[in-house]
Amino acid sequence: MSNSIFDKGLIGHYATYWGLIYMFTLPWYAAIFISIPETFLIILIGFALFNSSINLKDSIVAAVAIGMISLFLRRIPIYPGLKVLILILILSVTITLFSQIKLWYSFISVTLGAMIIGAIENAVMPVVLMSISKNVNDLAINPWLNIGVFQPTLLLAIILFLLIKKLNFVLYDLGTKES
């Protein structure tokens, strides 16, 4: 009898329940130290790349709101990719409501920011896990480990944002088209 993670229903960050895949549940403190900073950087990076300004207070409020929503959304057994799309849509609408930026511009900026943070996380996390001799299943068992493993991603995202701002790097200028 095999004793692999597939036999236990765990596949990466996900587990199965009634045939649906769901993310393992993170405690509330993980939302504070992972989801909120991650969402905040998604907003900052995405909007910076489109030269679109957003109020810092609005960014923080949206990041906290999405952090709390993601905490509850992780508990619902739907496909993980769908959860990401739902969070992107909710974040786009939230930013539009708070900052009066057009929904389409908000959606484009948030989507790009999420893609960049996701790429950084997917590149960094395996290296970090290998360097500390852990695997993805250990993240489900030890919630604080998630916070530690996220720190290199957070640091690289902050450095990227600072570089974007310092170099005035803009993919496409939506800043003059906001009104």
C-alpha positions as CSV (number, residue, x, y, z in Angstrom):
1,M,0.0,0.0,0.0
2,S,1.4,3.3,-1.0
3,N,1.6,6.1,1.5
4,S,2.0,9.1,-0.9
5,I,0.4,12.5,-0.4
6,F,-2.1,11.5,-3.2
7,D,-3.4,8.7,-1.1
8,K,-4.1,11.1,1.8
9,G,-6.0,13.5,-0.5
10,L,-3.3,16.2,-0.2
11,I,-1.9,17.6,-3.5
12,G,0.3,20.6,-3.0
13,H,-1.5,23.4,-1.2
14,Y,-4.8,21.6,-1.7
15,A,-6.9,18.8,-0.4
16,T,-9.9,17.1,-1.8
17,Y,-13.4,17.1,-0.3
18,W,-16.3,15.5,-2.1
19,G,-14.3,15.5,-5.3
20,L,-13.7,19.2,-5.2
21,I,-10.3,20.7,-4.4
22,Y,-9.9,23.3,-1.7
23,M,-6.9,25.1,-0.2
24,F,-5.8,24.2,3.3
25,T,-7.2,26.5,5.9
26,L,-4.9,29.2,7.3
27,P,-5.5,30.8,10.7
28,W,-6.5,34.4,11.1
29,Y,-3.0,35.5,11.9
30,A,-1.8,34.2,8.6
31,A,-4.3,36.5,6.9
32,I,-2.8,39.4,8.7
33,F,0.8,38.5,7.9
34,I,0.4,37.0,4.4
35,S,-2.8,37.9,2.6
36,I,-3.0,41.6,3.6
37,P,0.7,42.5,2.7
38,E,0.4,40.4,-0.5
39,T,-2.8,42.2,-1.6
40,F,-1.3,45.5,-0.7
41,L,1.7,44.8,-3.0
42,I,-0.5,43.5,-5.7
43,I,-2.2,46.9,-5.7
44,L,1.0,48.9,-5.5
45,I,2.9,47.0,-8.2
46,G,-0.1,46.7,-10.6
47,F,-1.1,50.4,-10.4
48,A,2.6,51.5,-10.6
49,L,3.1,49.6,-13.8
50,F,0.2,51.4,-15.4
51,N,1.1,54.8,-14.0
52,S,-2.1,55.0,-12.2
53,S,-2.2,56.5,-8.7
54,I,-4.2,55.2,-5.9
55,N,-4.5,56.7,-2.4
56,L,-2.4,54.8,0.2
57,K,-5.4,54.7,2.6
58,D,-7.6,53.2,-0.1
59,S,-5.0,50.6,-0.9
60,I,-4.7,49.6,2.8
61,V,-8.5,49.4,3.3
62,A,-8.8,47.3,0.1
63,A,-5.9,45.0,1.2
64,V,-7.4,44.4,4.7
65,A,-10.9,43.8,3.2
66,I,-9.5,41.2,0.7
67,G,-7.3,39.7,3.4
68,M,-10.4,39.0,5.4
69,I,-12.4,37.8,2.5
70,S,-9.7,35.4,1.4
71,L,-9.6,34.0,4.9
72,F,-13.2,32.8,4.5
73,L,-13.0,32.0,0.8
74,R,-10.2,29.5,1.5
75,R,-12.7,27.4,3.5
76,I,-15.2,27.0,0.6
77,P,-14.6,23.9,-1.6
78,I,-14.2,25.4,-5.0
79,Y,-11.3,25.2,-7.4
80,P,-8.3,27.2,-6.3
81,G,-7.9,29.0,-9.7
82,L,-11.5,30.1,-9.4
83,K,-10.8,31.5,-6.0
84,V,-8.0,33.7,-7.4
85,L,-10.3,35.0,-10.1
86,I,-13.0,35.8,-7.5
87,L,-10.5,37.6,-5.3
88,I,-9.2,39.6,-8.3
89,L,-12.7,40.6,-9.2
90,I,-13.6,41.6,-5.7
91,L,-10.4,43.6,-5.3
92,S,-11.0,45.4,-8.6
93,V,-14.5,46.3,-7.5
94,T,-13.4,47.4,-4.1
95,I,-10.7,49.7,-5.5
96,T,-13.1,51.1,-8.0
97,L,-15.6,51.9,-5.2
98,F,-13.0,53.5,-2.9
99,S,-10.9,55.4,-5.4
100,Q,-13.2,56.2,-8.4
101,I,-10.8,54.5,-10.8
102,K,-12.6,52.9,-13.8
103,L,-13.3,49.2,-13.1
104,W,-11.6,48.1,-16.3
105,Y,-8.4,50.0,-15.3
106,S,-8.6,48.6,-11.8
107,F,-9.1,45.0,-13.1
108,I,-6.1,45.3,-15.5
109,S,-3.8,46.7,-12.8
110,V,-4.9,44.1,-10.1
111,T,-4.6,41.2,-12.6
112,L,-1.0,42.2,-13.6
113,G,-0.1,42.7,-9.9
114,A,-1.4,39.3,-9.0
115,M,0.4,37.7,-11.9
116,I,3.7,39.2,-10.9
117,I,3.3,38.4,-7.2
118,G,2.2,34.8,-8.2
119,A,5.3,34.4,-10.4
120,I,7.6,35.6,-7.7
121,E,6.0,33.3,-5.1
122,N,6.1,30.3,-7.5
123,A,9.8,31.0,-8.2
124,V,10.8,31.6,-4.6
125,M,8.7,29.2,-2.5
126,P,10.3,25.9,-3.8
127,V,13.8,27.3,-3.2
128,V,12.9,28.4,0.3
129,L,11.2,25.1,1.1
130,M,14.2,23.1,-0.2
131,S,16.6,25.3,1.7
132,I,14.9,24.6,5.0
133,S,14.2,20.9,4.2
134,K,10.4,21.3,4.2
135,N,7.7,20.6,1.7
136,V,4.2,22.0,0.9
137,N,2.5,19.6,3.3
138,D,4.5,21.0,6.2
139,L,2.9,24.4,5.4
140,A,-0.6,22.9,6.1
141,I,0.6,21.4,9.4
142,N,2.6,24.4,10.7
143,P,0.8,27.7,9.9
144,W,3.6,29.9,11.2
145,L,5.9,28.3,8.6
146,N,3.7,29.9,5.9
147,I,4.5,33.3,7.3
148,G,8.2,32.6,7.3
149,V,8.3,31.1,3.9
150,F,6.4,34.1,2.6
151,Q,9.0,36.6,3.8
152,P,11.4,36.2,0.8
153,T,8.5,36.7,-1.6
154,L,7.5,39.8,0.3
155,L,11.0,41.2,0.3
156,L,11.4,40.6,-3.5
157,A,8.0,42.2,-4.2
158,I,9.0,45.3,-2.2
159,I,12.3,45.5,-4.0
160,L,10.5,45.2,-7.3
161,F,8.0,47.9,-6.4
162,L,10.8,50.3,-5.3
163,L,12.7,49.6,-8.6
164,I,9.5,50.3,-10.6
165,K,9.1,53.6,-8.8
166,K,12.8,54.6,-9.0
167,L,13.2,53.8,-12.6
168,N,9.7,55.2,-13.5
169,F,9.0,52.0,-15.3
170,V,5.5,52.1,-16.9
171,L,4.1,49.4,-19.2
172,Y,1.2,51.5,-20.3
173,D,0.1,54.9,-19.1
174,L,-3.4,54.7,-17.7
175,G,-2.7,57.6,-15.3
176,T,-3.9,60.2,-17.7
177,K,-7.0,58.2,-18.7
178,E,-8.5,57.7,-15.3
179,S,-11.2,60.3,-15.4
